[in-house]
Amino acid sequence: MNLDPKVQKLIDERVKSGQYATPEDVMAAALLTLDQQECLGDFAQGELNELLNAGEVSIALDGPLDGDGMFKRRRSRRADKHTS
C-alpha cells in the first residue's frame, strides 16, 4: 500500500516515540478512533458545546455525581435486565 508521505511520517513518528510497537498498531488505533468519532461524534454544529454547558450548569446547581454510585446503579440495572 502506498501512503501519502505525510501520513507515513506520522506513523513513523508514533512508532519511533515508543507509543506504538508497529505501524499496524498505529493504523489500528487510528481506525478505532475514526470509528468512535463516526459513531459518537455526530453532533450538529454547536450541539456539543450546548451539552457541555448544560452539564456545567447542572453541576453548579446540583453538584457533581458520585461516580462510584453511578457505576453501581448501572451495573445493578444491567444485571436486572439480564435476569428478567
PDB file with SEQRES, HELIX, SHEET and CRYST1 records, atoms N, CA, C and O in Angstrom:
SEQRES   1 A   84  MET ASN LEU ASP PRO LYS VAL GLN LYS LEU ILE ASP GLU          
SEQRES   2 A   84  ARG VAL LYS SER GLY GLN TYR ALA THR PRO GLU ASP VAL          
SEQRES   3 A   84  MET ALA ALA ALA LEU LEU THR LEU ASP GLN GLN GLU CYS          
SEQRES   4 A   84  LEU GLY ASP PHE ALA GLN GLY GLU LEU ASN GLU LEU LEU          
SEQRES   5 A   84  ASN ALA GLY GLU VAL SER ILE ALA LEU ASP GLY PRO LEU          
SEQRES   6 A   84  ASP GLY ASP GLY MET PHE LYS ARG ARG ARG SER ARG ARG          
SEQRES   7 A   84  ALA ASP LYS HIS THR SER                                      
HELIX    1 AA1 PRO A    5  LYS A   16  1                                  12    
HELIX    2 AA2 PRO A   23  LEU A   40  1                                  18    
HELIX    3 AA3 GLU A   47  ASP A   62  1                                  16    
HELIX    4 AA4 GLY A   67  THR A   83  1                                  17    
CRYST1    1.000    1.000    1.000  90.00  90.00  90.00 P 1           1          
ATOM      1  N   MET A   1       0.848  -1.166   0.000  1.00  0.00           N  
ATOM      2  CA  MET A   1       0.000   0.000   0.000  1.00  0.00           C  
ATOM      3  C   MET A   1       0.898   1.235   0.000  1.00  0.00           C  
ATOM      4  O   MET A   1       1.861   1.314   0.763  1.00  0.00           O  
ATOM      5  N   ASN A   2       0.578   2.181  -0.850  1.00  0.00           N  
ATOM      6  CA  ASN A   2       1.327   3.431  -0.908  1.00  0.00           C  
ATOM      7  C   ASN A   2       0.578   4.495  -0.126  1.00  0.00           C  
ATOM      8  O   ASN A   2      -0.565   4.827  -0.442  1.00  0.00           O  
ATOM      9  N   LEU A   3       1.237   5.029   0.903  1.00  0.00           N  
ATOM     10  CA  LEU A   3       0.637   6.073   1.719  1.00  0.00           C  
ATOM     11  C   LEU A   3       1.226   7.420   1.349  1.00  0.00           C  
ATOM     12  O   LEU A   3       2.366   7.514   0.895  1.00  0.00           O  
ATOM     13  N   ASP A   4       0.446   8.444   1.548  1.00  0.00           N  
ATOM     14  CA  ASP A   4       0.938   9.805   1.394  1.00  0.00           C  
ATOM     15  C   ASP A   4       2.150   9.966   2.315  1.00  0.00           C  
ATOM     16  O   ASP A   4       2.115   9.500   3.454  1.00  0.00           O  
ATOM     17  N   PRO A   5       3.199  10.603   1.856  1.00  0.00           N  
ATOM     18  CA  PRO A   5       4.401  10.752   2.694  1.00  0.00           C  
ATOM     19  C   PRO A   5       4.120  11.405   4.054  1.00  0.00           C  
ATOM     20  O   PRO A   5       4.767  11.059   5.043  1.00  0.00           O  
ATOM     21  N   LYS A   6       3.180  12.330   4.120  1.00  0.00           N  
ATOM     22  CA  LYS A   6       2.834  12.962   5.396  1.00  0.00           C  
ATOM     23  C   LYS A   6       2.237  11.947   6.364  1.00  0.00           C  
ATOM     24  O   LYS A   6       2.529  11.965   7.560  1.00  0.00           O  
ATOM     25  N   VAL A   7       1.400  11.065   5.833  1.00  0.00           N  
ATOM     26  CA  VAL A   7       0.778  10.034   6.663  1.00  0.00           C  
ATOM     27  C   VAL A   7       1.838   9.038   7.125  1.00  0.00           C  
ATOM     28  O   VAL A   7       1.859   8.646   8.291  1.00  0.00           O  
ATOM     29  N   GLN A   8       2.697   8.638   6.228  1.00  0.00           N  
ATOM     30  CA  GLN A   8       3.768   7.705   6.583  1.00  0.00           C  
ATOM     31  C   GLN A   8       4.669   8.299   7.657  1.00  0.00           C  
ATOM     32  O   GLN A   8       5.104   7.593   8.567  1.00  0.00           O  
ATOM     33  N   LYS A   9       4.951   9.606   7.552  1.00  0.00           N  
ATOM     34  CA  LYS A   9       5.782  10.275   8.543  1.00  0.00           C  
ATOM     35  C   LYS A   9       5.108  10.253   9.914  1.00  0.00           C  
ATOM     36  O   LYS A   9       5.768  10.014  10.926  1.00  0.00           O  
ATOM     37  N   LEU A  10       3.812  10.498   9.951  1.00  0.00           N  
ATOM     38  CA  LEU A  10       3.072  10.449  11.223  1.00  0.00           C  
ATOM     39  C   LEU A  10       3.147   9.063  11.855  1.00  0.00           C  
ATOM     40  O   LEU A  10       3.366   8.924  13.059  1.00  0.00           O  
ATOM     41  N   ILE A  11       2.961   8.051  11.029  1.00  0.00           N  
ATOM     42  CA  ILE A  11       3.036   6.671  11.520  1.00  0.00           C  
ATOM     43  C   ILE A  11       4.435   6.394  12.062  1.00  0.00           C  
ATOM     44  O   ILE A  11       4.588   5.868  13.164  1.00  0.00           O  
ATOM     45  N   ASP A  12       5.438   6.746  11.290  1.00  0.00           N  
ATOM     46  CA  ASP A  12       6.824   6.509  11.713  1.00  0.00           C  
ATOM     47  C   ASP A  12       7.147   7.229  13.021  1.00  0.00           C  
ATOM     48  O   ASP A  12       7.827   6.677  13.885  1.00  0.00           O  
ATOM     49  N   GLU A  13       6.660   8.458  13.163  1.00  0.00           N  
ATOM     50  CA  GLU A  13       6.907   9.214  14.396  1.00  0.00           C  
ATOM     51  C   GLU A  13       6.271   8.535  15.606  1.00  0.00           C  
ATOM     52  O   GLU A  13       6.866   8.501  16.683  1.00  0.00           O  
ATOM     53  N   ARG A  14       5.071   7.996  15.434  1.00  0.00           N  
ATOM     54  CA  ARG A  14       4.395   7.313  16.546  1.00  0.00           C  
ATOM     55  C   ARG A  14       5.151   6.061  16.966  1.00  0.00           C  
ATOM     56  O   ARG A  14       5.296   5.786  18.157  1.00  0.00           O  
ATOM     57  N   VAL A  15       5.629   5.308  15.990  1.00  0.00           N  
ATOM     58  CA  VAL A  15       6.383   4.095  16.297  1.00  0.00           C  
ATOM     59  C   VAL A  15       7.721   4.472  16.938  1.00  0.00           C  
ATOM     60  O   VAL A  15       8.126   3.862  17.928  1.00  0.00           O  
ATOM     61  N   LYS A  16       8.399   5.463  16.385  1.00  0.00           N  
ATOM     62  CA  LYS A  16       9.704   5.883  16.900  1.00  0.00           C  
ATOM     63  C   LYS A  16       9.597   6.392  18.334  1.00  0.00           C  
ATOM     64  O   LYS A  16      10.523   6.214  19.125  1.00  0.00           O  
ATOM     65  N   SER A  17       8.462   7.031  18.679  1.00  0.00           N  
ATOM     66  CA  SER A  17       8.278   7.569  20.029  1.00  0.00           C  
ATOM     67  C   SER A  17       8.107   6.464  21.069  1.00  0.00           C  
ATOM     68  O   SER A  17       8.235   6.703  22.270  1.00  0.00           O  
ATOM     69  N   GLY A  18       7.817   5.255  20.597  1.00  0.00           N  
ATOM     70  CA  GLY A  18       7.565   4.149  21.514  1.00  0.00           C  
ATOM     71  C   GLY A  18       6.106   4.059  21.933  1.00  0.00           C  
ATOM     72  O   GLY A  18       5.717   3.169  22.688  1.00  0.00           O  
ATOM     73  N   GLN A  19       5.317   4.981  21.439  1.00  0.00           N  
ATOM     74  CA  GLN A  19       3.892   4.988  21.754  1.00  0.00           C  
ATOM     75  C   GLN A  19       3.193   3.745  21.191  1.00  0.00           C  
ATOM     76  O   GLN A  19       2.243   3.227  21.776  1.00  0.00           O  
ATOM     77  N   TYR A  20       3.683   3.291  20.058  1.00  0.00           N  
ATOM     78  CA  TYR A  20       3.138   2.100  19.391  1.00  0.00           C  
ATOM     79  C   TYR A  20       4.290   1.195  18.980  1.00  0.00           C  
ATOM     80  O   TYR A  20       5.379   1.666  18.652  1.00  0.00           O  
ATOM     81  N   ALA A  21       4.041  -0.087  19.003  1.00  0.00           N  
ATOM     82  CA  ALA A  21       5.097  -1.051  18.692  1.00  0.00           C  
ATOM     83  C   ALA A  21       5.325  -1.195  17.197  1.00  0.00           C  
ATOM     84  O   ALA A  21       6.460  -1.378  16.757  1.00  0.00           O  
ATOM     85  N   THR A  22       4.260  -1.116  16.415  1.00  0.00           N  
ATOM     86  CA  THR A  22       4.373  -1.342  14.978  1.00  0.00           C  
ATOM     87  C   THR A  22       3.498  -0.352  14.211  1.00  0.00           C  
ATOM     88  O   THR A  22       2.589   0.250  14.784  1.00  0.00           O  
ATOM     89  N   PRO A  23       3.769  -0.185  12.926  1.00  0.00           N  
ATOM     90  CA  PRO A  23       2.889   0.654  12.102  1.00  0.00           C  
ATOM     91  C   PRO A  23       1.447   0.133  12.096  1.00  0.00           C  
ATOM     92  O   PRO A  23       0.497   0.912  12.015  1.00  0.00           O  
ATOM     93  N   GLU A  24       1.299  -1.180  12.183  1.00  0.00           N  
ATOM     94  CA  GLU A  24      -0.043  -1.764  12.213  1.00  0.00           C  
ATOM     95  C   GLU A  24      -0.799  -1.329  13.470  1.00  0.00           C  
ATOM     96  O   GLU A  24      -2.009  -1.104  13.425  1.00  0.00           O  
ATOM     97  N   ASP A  25      -0.085  -1.212  14.588  1.00  0.00           N  
ATOM     98  CA  ASP A  25      -0.716  -0.747  15.826  1.00  0.00           C  
ATOM     99  C   ASP A  25      -1.203   0.703  15.684  1.00  0.00           C  
ATOM    100  O   ASP A  25      -2.271   1.062  16.180  1.00  0.00           O  
ATOM    101  N   VAL A  26      -0.406   1.519  15.003  1.00  0.00           N  
ATOM    102  CA  VAL A  26      -0.803   2.913  14.767  1.00  0.00           C  
ATOM    103  C   VAL A  26      -2.070   2.943  13.912  1.00  0.00           C  
ATOM    104  O   VAL A  26      -3.017   3.669  14.215  1.00  0.00           O  
ATOM    105  N   MET A  27      -2.075   2.156  12.854  1.00  0.00           N  
ATOM    106  CA  MET A  27      -3.239   2.132  11.961  1.00  0.00           C  
ATOM    107  C   MET A  27      -4.479   1.603  12.671  1.00  0.00           C  
ATOM    108  O   MET A  27      -5.579   2.113  12.454  1.00  0.00           O  
ATOM    109  N   ALA A  28      -4.317   0.592  13.514  1.00  0.00           N  
ATOM    110  CA  ALA A  28      -5.457   0.053  14.257  1.00  0.00           C  
ATOM    111  C   ALA A  28      -6.020   1.110  15.194  1.00  0.00           C  
ATOM    112  O   ALA A  28      -7.236   1.278  15.278  1.00  0.00           O  
ATOM    113  N   ALA A  29      -5.147   1.825  15.899  1.00  0.00           N  
ATOM    114  CA  ALA A  29      -5.602   2.880  16.803  1.00  0.00           C  
ATOM    115  C   ALA A  29      -6.316   3.983  16.028  1.00  0.00           C  
ATOM    116  O   ALA A  29      -7.342   4.501  16.469  1.00  0.00           O  
ATOM    117  N   ALA A  30      -5.768   4.331  14.878  1.00  0.00           N  
ATOM    118  CA  ALA A  30      -6.372   5.380  14.055  1.00  0.00           C  
ATOM    119  C   ALA A  30      -7.761   4.972  13.583  1.00  0.00           C  
ATOM    120  O   ALA A  30      -8.694   5.774  13.610  1.00  0.00           O  
ATOM    121  N   LEU A  31      -7.893   3.721  13.150  1.00  0.00           N  
ATOM    122  CA  LEU A  31      -9.193   3.257  12.668  1.00  0.00           C  
ATOM    123  C   LEU A  31     -10.219   3.157  13.796  1.00  0.00           C  
ATOM    124  O   LEU A  31     -11.391   3.481  13.603  1.00  0.00           O  
ATOM    125  N   LEU A  32      -9.780   2.713  14.963  1.00  0.00           N  
ATOM    126  CA  LEU A  32     -10.695   2.655  16.102  1.00  0.00           C  
ATOM    127  C   LEU A  32     -11.160   4.054  16.508  1.00  0.00           C  
ATOM    128  O   LEU A  32     -12.328   4.257  16.840  1.00  0.00           O  
ATOM    129  N   THR A  33     -10.239   5.011  16.478  1.00  0.00           N  
ATOM    130  CA  THR A  33     -10.591   6.393  16.786  1.00  0.00           C  
ATOM    131  C   THR A  33     -11.565   6.944  15.757  1.00  0.00           C  
ATOM    132  O   THR A  33     -12.538   7.610  16.112  1.00  0.00           O  
ATOM    133  N   LEU A  34     -11.309   6.671  14.495  1.00  0.00           N  
ATOM    134  CA  LEU A  34     -12.205   7.109  13.431  1.00  0.00           C  
ATOM    135  C   LEU A  34     -13.591   6.502  13.611  1.00  0.00           C  
ATOM    136  O   LEU A  34     -14.601   7.186  13.449  1.00  0.00           O  
ATOM    137  N   ASP A  35     -13.633   5.225  13.944  1.00  0.00           N  
ATOM    138  CA  ASP A  35     -14.913   4.550  14.156  1.00  0.00           C  
ATOM    139  C   ASP A  35     -15.685   5.196  15.310  1.00  0.00           C  
ATOM    140  O   ASP A  35     -16.887   5.438  15.198  1.00  0.00           O  
ATOM    141  N   GLN A  36     -14.996   5.470  16.412  1.00  0.00           N  
ATOM    142  CA  GLN A  36     -15.640   6.131  17.548  1.00  0.00           C  
ATOM    143  C   GLN A  36     -16.133   7.509  17.165  1.00  0.00           C  
ATOM    144  O   GLN A  36     -17.241   7.904  17.527  1.00  0.00           O  
ATOM    145  N   GLN A  37     -15.314   8.238  16.434  1.00  0.00           N  
ATOM    146  CA  GLN A  37     -15.699   9.585  16.025  1.00  0.00           C  
ATOM    147  C   GLN A  37     -16.940   9.545  15.141  1.00  0.00           C  
ATOM    148  O   GLN A  37     -17.839  10.372  15.289  1.00  0.00           O  
ATOM    149  N   GLU A  38     -16.986   8.596  14.234  1.00  0.00           N  
ATOM    150  CA  GLU A  38     -18.138   8.499  13.338  1.00  0.00           C  
ATOM    151  C   GLU A  38     -19.388   8.075  14.087  1.00  0.00           C  
ATOM    152  O   GLU A  38     -20.487   8.522  13.757  1.00  0.00           O  
ATOM    153  N   CYS A  39     -19.238   7.219  15.091  1.00  0.00           N  
ATOM    154  CA  CYS A  39     -20.396   6.745  15.851  1.00  0.00           C  
ATOM    155  C   CYS A  39     -20.848   7.743  16.909  1.00  0.00           C  
ATOM    156  O   CYS A  39     -22.045   7.947  17.108  1.00  0.00           O  
ATOM    157  N   LEU A  40     -19.894   8.357  17.580  1.00  0.00           N  
ATOM    158  CA  LEU A  40     -20.229   9.206  18.718  1.00  0.00           C  
ATOM    159  C   LEU A  40     -20.122  10.691  18.422  1.00  0.00           C  
ATOM    160  O   LEU A  40     -20.671  11.506  19.164  1.00  0.00           O  
ATOM    161  N   GLY A  41     -19.450  11.050  17.386  1.00  0.00           N  
ATOM    162  CA  GLY A  41     -19.186  12.451  17.131  1.00  0.00           C  
ATOM    163  C   GLY A  41     -20.120  13.072  16.122  1.00  0.00           C  
ATOM    164  O   GLY A  41     -19.740  14.006  15.416  1.00  0.00           O  
ATOM    165  N   ASP A  42     -21.329  12.572  16.042  1.00  0.00           N  
ATOM    166  CA  ASP A  42     -22.266  13.050  15.042  1.00  0.00           C  
ATOM    167  C   ASP A  42     -23.141  14.152  15.626  1.00  0.00           C  
ATOM    168  O   ASP A  42     -24.364  14.017  15.683  1.00  0.00           O  
ATOM    169  N   PHE A  43     -22.509  15.247  16.062  1.00  0.00           N  
ATOM    170  CA  PHE A  43     -23.229  16.356  16.671  1.00  0.00           C  
ATOM    171  C   PHE A  43     -23.455  17.450  15.637  1.00  0.00           C  
ATOM    172  O   PHE A  43     -22.610  17.684  14.772  1.00  0.00           O  
ATOM    173  N   ALA A  44     -24.597  18.113  15.732  1.00  0.00           N  
ATOM    174  CA  ALA A  44     -24.829  19.297  14.912  1.00  0.00           C  
ATOM    175  C   ALA A  44     -23.888  20.396  15.394  1.00  0.00           C  
ATOM    176  O   ALA A  44     -23.393  20.353  16.521  1.00  0.00           O  
ATOM    177  N   GLN A  45     -23.649  21.372  14.537  1.00  0.00           N  
ATOM    178  CA  GLN A  45     -22.741  22.455  14.909  1.00  0.00           C  
ATOM    179  C   GLN A  45     -23.243  23.131  16.186  1.00  0.00           C  
ATOM    180  O   GLN A  45     -24.395  23.557  16.263  1.00  0.00           O  
ATOM    181  N   GLY A  46     -22.367  23.222  17.180  1.00  0.00           N  
ATOM    182  CA  GLY A  46     -22.702  23.869  18.442  1.00  0.00           C  
ATOM    183  C   GLY A  46     -23.392  22.970  19.453  1.00  0.00           C  
ATOM    184  O   GLY A  46     -23.511  23.338  20.622  1.00  0.00           O  
ATOM    185  N   GLU A  47     -23.852  21.789  19.023  1.00  0.00           N  
ATOM    186  CA  GLU A  47     -24.592  20.901  19.925  1.00  0.00           C  
ATOM    187  C   GLU A  47     -23.738  20.405  21.081  1.00  0.00           C  
ATOM    188  O   GLU A  47     -24.200  20.374  22.221  1.00  0.00           O  
ATOM    189  N   LEU A  48     -22.510  20.019  20.804  1.00  0.00           N  
ATOM    190  CA  LEU A  48     -21.641  19.514  21.853  1.00  0.00           C  
ATOM    191  C   LEU A  48     -21.374  20.602  22.893  1.00  0.00           C  
ATOM    192  O   LEU A  48     -21.392  20.331  24.093  1.00  0.00           O  
ATOM    193  N   ASN A  49     -21.127  21.831  22.437  1.00  0.00           N  
ATOM    194  CA  ASN A  49     -20.909  22.931  23.377  1.00  0.00           C  
ATOM    195  C   ASN A  49     -22.144  23.168  24.246  1.00  0.00           C  
ATOM    196  O   ASN A  49     -22.020  23.446  25.439  1.00  0.00           O  
ATOM    197  N   GLU A  50     -23.332  23.058  23.652  1.00  0.00           N  
ATOM    198  CA  GLU A  50     -24.568  23.213  24.425  1.00  0.00           C  
ATOM    199  C   GLU A  50     -24.685  22.128  25.487  1.00  0.00           C  
ATOM    200  O   GLU A  50     -25.073  22.407  26.621  1.00  0.00           O  
ATOM    201  N   LEU A  51     -24.357  20.910  25.128  1.00  0.00           N  
ATOM    202  CA  LEU A  51     -24.421  19.807  26.087  1.00  0.00           C  
ATOM    203  C   LEU A  51     -23.413  19.997  27.215  1.00  0.00           C  
ATOM    204  O   LEU A  51     -23.723  19.755  28.382  1.00  0.00           O  
ATOM    205  N   LEU A  52     -22.206  20.430  26.862  1.00  0.00           N  
ATOM    206  CA  LEU A  52     -21.191  20.677  27.887  1.00  0.00           C  
ATOM    207  C   LEU A  52     -21.622  21.812  28.825  1.00  0.00           C  
ATOM    208  O   LEU A  52     -21.443  21.726  30.040  1.00  0.00           O  
ATOM    209  N   ASN A  53     -22.186  22.864  28.252  1.00  0.00           N  
ATOM    210  CA  ASN A  53     -22.673  23.976  29.078  1.00  0.00           C  
ATOM    211  C   ASN A  53     -23.800  23.525  29.996  1.00  0.00           C  
ATOM    212  O   ASN A  53     -23.844  23.915  31.163  1.00  0.00           O  
ATOM    213  N   ALA A  54     -24.714  22.703  29.477  1.00  0.00           N  
ATOM    214  CA  ALA A  54     -25.807  22.197  30.305  1.00  0.00           C  
ATOM    215  C   ALA A  54     -25.259  21.353  31.451  1.00  0.00           C  
ATOM    216  O   ALA A  54     -25.770  21.413  32.569  1.00  0.00           O  
ATOM    217  N   GLY A  55     -24.219  20.567  31.174  1.00  0.00           N  
ATOM    218  CA  GLY A  55     -23.590  19.771  32.223  1.00  0.00           C  
ATOM    219  C   GLY A  55     -22.955  20.639  33.293  1.00  0.00           C  
ATOM    220  O   GLY A  55     -23.058  20.341  34.483  1.00  0.00           O  
ATOM    221  N   GLU A  56     -22.298  21.714  32.873  1.00  0.00           N  
ATOM    222  CA  GLU A  56     -21.671  22.624  33.838  1.00  0.00           C  
ATOM    223  C   GLU A  56     -22.714  23.313  34.704  1.00  0.00           C  
ATOM    224  O   GLU A  56     -22.503  23.494  35.903  1.00  0.00           O  
ATOM    225  N   VAL A  57     -23.844  23.702  34.104  1.00  0.00           N  
ATOM    226  CA  VAL A  57     -24.930  24.324  34.865  1.00  0.00           C  
ATOM    227  C   VAL A  57     -25.491  23.323  35.865  1.00  0.00           C  
ATOM    228  O   VAL A  57     -25.754  23.670  37.017  1.00  0.00           O  
ATOM    229  N   SER A  58     -25.673  22.084  35.426  1.00  0.00           N  
ATOM    230  CA  SER A  58     -26.189  21.037  36.307  1.00  0.00           C  
ATOM    231  C   SER A  58     -25.267  20.821  37.504  1.00  0.00           C  
ATOM    232  O   SER A  58     -25.730  20.679  38.636  1.00  0.00           O  
ATOM    233  N   ILE A  59     -23.970  20.800  37.247  1.00  0.00           N  
ATOM    234  CA  ILE A  59     -23.006  20.630  38.339  1.00  0.00           C  
ATOM    235  C   ILE A  59     -23.077  21.810  39.300  1.00  0.00           C  
ATOM    236  O   ILE A  59     -23.033  21.630  40.517  1.00  0.00           O  
ATOM    237  N   ALA A  60     -23.186  23.011  38.752  1.00  0.00           N  
ATOM    238  CA  ALA A  60     -23.255  24.204  39.599  1.00  0.00           C  
ATOM    239  C   ALA A  60     -24.506  24.188  40.472  1.00  0.00           C  
ATOM    240  O   ALA A  60     -24.462  24.608  41.628  1.00  0.00           O  
ATOM    241  N   LEU A  61     -25.621  23.705  39.925  1.00  0.00           N  
ATOM    242  CA  LEU A  61     -26.882  23.692  40.664  1.00  0.00           C  
ATOM    243  C   LEU A  61     -27.003  22.510  41.627  1.00  0.00           C  
ATOM    244  O   LEU A  61     -27.408  22.675  42.778  1.00  0.00           O  
ATOM    245  N   ASP A  62     -26.651  21.330  41.149  1.00  0.00           N  
ATOM    246  CA  ASP A  62     -26.897  20.095  41.903  1.00  0.00           C  
ATOM    247  C   ASP A  62     -25.640  19.438  42.442  1.00  0.00           C  
ATOM    248  O   ASP A  62     -25.728  18.488  43.220  1.00  0.00           O  
ATOM    249  N   GLY A  63     -24.478  19.923  42.047  1.00  0.00           N  
ATOM    250  CA  GLY A  63     -23.232  19.296  42.449  1.00  0.00           C  
ATOM    251  C   GLY A  63     -22.899  18.143  41.520  1.00  0.00           C  
ATOM    252  O   GLY A  63     -23.737  17.717  40.727  1.00  0.00           O  
ATOM    253  N   PRO A  64     -21.681  17.641  41.617  1.00  0.00           N  
ATOM    254  CA  PRO A  64     -21.266  16.539  40.748  1.00  0.00           C  
ATOM    255  C   PRO A  64     -21.920  15.224  41.165  1.00  0.00           C  
ATOM    256  O   PRO A  64     -22.355  15.060  42.305  1.00  0.00           O  
ATOM    257  N   LEU A  65     -21.977  14.305  40.225  1.00  0.00           N  
ATOM    258  CA  LEU A  65     -22.493  12.972  40.508  1.00  0.00           C  
ATOM    259  C   LEU A  65     -21.406  12.138  41.171  1.00  0.00           C  
ATOM    260  O   LEU A  65     -20.218  12.334  40.917  1.00  0.00           O  
ATOM    261  N   ASP A  66     -21.815  11.227  42.007  1.00  0.00           N  
ATOM    262  CA  ASP A  66     -20.893  10.280  42.620  1.00  0.00           C  
ATOM    263  C   ASP A  66     -20.618   9.178  41.598  1.00  0.00           C  
ATOM    264  O   ASP A  66     -21.494   8.367  41.298  1.00  0.00           O  
ATOM    265  N   GLY A  67     -19.398   9.155  41.069  1.00  0.00           N  
ATOM    266  CA  GLY A  67     -19.054   8.200  40.024  1.00  0.00           C  
ATOM    267  C   GLY A  67     -19.217   6.754  40.451  1.00  0.00           C  
ATOM    268  O   GLY A  67     -19.774   5.948  39.706  1.00  0.00           O  
ATOM    269  N   ASP A  68     -18.738   6.414  41.646  1.00  0.00           N  
ATOM    270  CA  ASP A  68     -18.853   5.029  42.123  1.00  0.00           C  
ATOM    271  C   ASP A  68     -20.314   4.626  42.257  1.00  0.00           C  
ATOM    272  O   ASP A  68     -20.699   3.519  41.879  1.00  0.00           O  
ATOM    273  N   GLY A  69     -21.120   5.527  42.795  1.00  0.00           N  
ATOM    274  CA  GLY A  69     -22.546   5.240  42.960  1.00  0.00           C  
ATOM    275  C   GLY A  69     -23.239   5.047  41.621  1.00  0.00           C  
ATOM    276  O   GLY A  69     -24.097   4.176  41.476  1.00  0.00           O  
ATOM    277  N   MET A  70     -22.862   5.869  40.638  1.00  0.00           N  
ATOM    278  CA  MET A  70     -23.465   5.756  39.308  1.00  0.00           C  
ATOM    279  C   MET A  70     -23.102   4.426  38.661  1.00  0.00           C  
ATOM    280  O   MET A  70     -23.953   3.779  38.051  1.00  0.00           O  
ATOM    281  N   PHE A  71     -21.839   4.014  38.792  1.00  0.00           N  
ATOM    282  CA  PHE A  71     -21.433   2.736  38.215  1.00  0.00           C  
ATOM    283  C   PHE A  71     -22.140   1.566  38.895  1.00  0.00           C  
ATOM    284  O   PHE A  71     -22.529   0.605  38.231  1.00  0.00           O  
ATOM    285  N   LYS A  72     -22.308   1.643  40.205  1.00  0.00           N  
ATOM    286  CA  LYS A  72     -23.028   0.582  40.923  1.00  0.00           C  
ATOM    287  C   LYS A  72     -24.470   0.494  40.441  1.00  0.00           C  
ATOM    288  O   LYS A  72     -24.983  -0.602  40.219  1.00  0.00           O  
ATOM    289  N   ARG A  73     -25.131   1.646  40.275  1.00  0.00           N  
ATOM    290  CA  ARG A  73     -26.519   1.644  39.792  1.00  0.00           C  
ATOM    291  C   ARG A  73     -26.592   1.103  38.383  1.00  0.00           C  
ATOM    292  O   ARG A  73     -27.514   0.358  38.051  1.00  0.00           O  
ATOM    293  N   ARG A  74     -25.629   1.468  37.547  1.00  0.00           N  
ATOM    294  CA  ARG A  74     -25.632   0.973  36.161  1.00  0.00           C  
ATOM    295  C   ARG A  74     -25.437  -0.539  36.122  1.00  0.00           C  
ATOM    296  O   ARG A  74     -26.119  -1.239  35.374  1.00  0.00           O  
ATOM    297  N   ARG A  75     -24.503  -1.039  36.931  1.00  0.00           N  
ATOM    298  CA  ARG A  75     -24.294  -2.494  36.977  1.00  0.00           C  
ATOM    299  C   ARG A  75     -25.540  -3.202  37.486  1.00  0.00           C  
ATOM    300  O   ARG A  75     -25.904  -4.268  36.988  1.00  0.00           O  
ATOM    301  N   SER A  76     -26.184  -2.613  38.467  1.00  0.00           N  
ATOM    302  CA  SER A  76     -27.393  -3.207  39.020  1.00  0.00           C  
ATOM    303  C   SER A  76     -28.503  -3.252  37.972  1.00  0.00           C  
ATOM    304  O   SER A  76     -29.185  -4.267  37.828  1.00  0.00           O  
ATOM    305  N   ARG A  77     -28.683  -2.154  37.242  1.00  0.00           N  
ATOM    306  CA  ARG A  77     -29.708  -2.120  36.185  1.00  0.00           C  
ATOM    307  C   ARG A  77     -29.401  -3.140  35.098  1.00  0.00           C  
ATOM    308  O   ARG A  77     -30.296  -3.819  34.594  1.00  0.00           O  
ATOM    309  N   ARG A  78     -28.118  -3.237  34.742  1.00  0.00           N  
ATOM    310  CA  ARG A  78     -27.715  -4.184  33.716  1.00  0.00           C  
ATOM    311  C   ARG A  78     -27.989  -5.617  34.173  1.00  0.00           C  
ATOM    312  O   ARG A  78     -28.479  -6.440  33.401  1.00  0.00           O  
ATOM    313  N   ALA A  79     -27.668  -5.905  35.431  1.00  0.00           N  
ATOM    314  CA  ALA A  79     -27.922  -7.246  35.981  1.00  0.00           C  
ATOM    315  C   ALA A  79     -29.411  -7.551  35.997  1.00  0.00           C  
ATOM    316  O   ALA A  79     -29.827  -8.666  35.683  1.00  0.00           O  
ATOM    317  N   ASP A  80     -30.228  -6.536  36.370  1.00  0.00           N  
ATOM    318  CA  ASP A  80     -31.687  -6.723  36.372  1.00  0.00           C  
ATOM    319  C   ASP A  80     -32.216  -7.052  34.992  1.00  0.00           C  
ATOM    320  O   ASP A  80     -33.102  -7.896  34.856  1.00  0.00           O  
ATOM    321  N   LYS A  81     -31.687  -6.399  33.964  1.00  0.00           N  
ATOM    322  CA  LYS A  81     -32.130  -6.657  32.606  1.00  0.00           C  
ATOM    323  C   LYS A  81     -31.804  -8.084  32.173  1.00  0.00           C  
ATOM    324  O   LYS A  81     -32.580  -8.719  31.459  1.00  0.00           O  
ATOM    325  N   HIS A  82     -30.655  -8.576  32.610  1.00  0.00           N  
ATOM    326  CA  HIS A  82     -30.237  -9.910  32.202  1.00  0.00           C  
ATOM    327  C   HIS A  82     -30.966 -11.005  32.975  1.00  0.00           C  
ATOM    328  O   HIS A  82     -31.029 -12.141  32.507  1.00  0.00           O  
ATOM    329  N   THR A  83     -31.513 -10.693  34.134  1.00  0.00           N  
ATOM    330  CA  THR A  83     -32.235 -11.690  34.901  1.00  0.00           C  
ATOM    331  C   THR A  83     -33.722 -11.650  34.639  1.00  0.00           C  
ATOM    332  O   THR A  83     -34.451 -12.543  35.070  1.00  0.00           O  
ATOM    333  N   SER A  84     -34.190 -10.621  33.934  1.00  0.00           N  
ATOM    334  CA  SER A  84     -35.629 -10.506  33.633  1.00  0.00           C  
ATOM    335  C   SER A  84     -36.038 -11.356  32.468  1.00  0.00           C  
ATOM    336  O   SER A  84     -37.211 -11.368  32.095  1.00  0.00           O  
TER     337      SER A  84                                                      
END                                                                             
